[in-house]
């Protein structure tokens, strides 16, 4: 049997990082269900300390998901989850952002303007990529 999966990224600021990645990929931040959150608090299944407000919306503090605009059938969900400890080393897994028909250099410049950091450029045979770090230091590669 084949399994499905989501990609989970540890984050100090999951809602802000989800916003950044959603914009970087042209994806959507999953909407918050404030009524559901309030009902969980009212029934004692969650506490106020489990929530926060992001951009004026009540959200779960523990994390935020993003998804491809065509749904989970098109690409797996990415979840940004709250962790206390800071990133301390190089990622062992990272996302390769393939730009398709868009100019990868323009994508890199857009991401740099939004807070990414340039790490290095690479190539192997006909393949060329730029390695960046998102605002929390998670690596990503941009290629055609």
N, C-alpha and C positions, 0 to 999 in steps of 0.2 A: 504494500500500500504506500502510495506517495503522500507526503505530508505538505501542508502549507506552512508558511512562516511569516513573521514580521521581523524587521530589523529594529533593534533597540539600541539607543545611544544614551549613555550616561551623561548627565548634564547638571550643572549648578543652577541653571536658569532654563528649565525645560520649555516654558511658554515662549520666551524670547527666542530661544534657539529654534523652536518649531516654526515660528514666524520667519526667521532668516532662511531656513531650509525650504520652506514652502515657496517663498519668493524666488530663491535660487533655482529651484527645479520647475517652477510654474505649477506647483501642486496646491492643494487646499488644506488649510488647517481644519481639523474636525471640529464641528460646532459643539459648544458646551450645552448640556441639558440642565439649565439652572433649576427648573422645576423638580427634576429627579434628584439633584444634589440636595435641595432643600428638604425633599421628602425623606432622604436618607438621614439627614440631621434630625429632623422632627421625630423619626421613629427610633432614634438612638443607635442606628447602624453606622453612623459617622459623626464626627464632631466638627465644630467650627475650625479647629486647628488643622483639619484635613483639607481645608479649602483656602483659596486666595482669590484675589480679583486681578484679572489681566485685561487691560484695555476696557475697563468698566464692566466686565462680565465675570460672574461667579464661576470659578473653575476648580477642578481637583488640583491640589498642590503637587501631587506625586508625579504628574506627567501630562504630556500633550502629544497627540498623534497627528500625523499628516498623511494624506493619501493622494494618489494620482486622480486627476479630475474625471477620468473614465472609470474609476472604481477599482476595487481590489482584484478584479479579474485581469486588469491591465498590468498592475505592479503591486508588490506587497506593501503593506502599511509600514511607516516608520514611526516609532514611538520614542519620544525624548523623555527619559525618566530621571527624576530628581535623585541625586546622590550627594552625600556630604563631602567626600574626599575629592581633591583636585586630580586632574589628569597628570600622570607622572612620567609617562614614556611614550614611545612611538606606538601608534595604533597597529595592531596585528591584522585588523580588518578595516577596510575603508570603502567608500563608494566611488565608483568611476562614473562620472557624469558624461554621457555621450551626447554631443550637441546636434547630431543629425545634420541638417542643412544649415544650421546657424554657425556663424563664424566663432570658433572656439576662443580666439583672441578677444573678441568682443565680450563673450561670456566671462572670461577671466577678468577683464577690466571692470565689468559690472559687479562681479563678486568682490573684487578688491575694493571698489567704492563703497560696498555694503559692509565692510569690516573683515573680509578674508585677508590672510597673510600669504604672500608668495613664499613657497619653500624652495622649489627648484623646477627646472624644465628637464624633460627626459625624452629619449627616443630609442627605438630599437627597430632597425630596418625601416620600413615605411611608416611605422607608428610613432606619433609624436603626442606628448601630453604635457600638461602643466600640473604640478602638485601644489595645492594650496592647503591652508588650515582655516577652518571656520572660526568664528569669534571665540570659541572655547578651546581651540587647538586641535580639533578632530580633523585628520587629513582627508582630502578628497582629490581626485584627479579629474581634469577636464580634457577631453579629447573629442575628435570628430567621430 
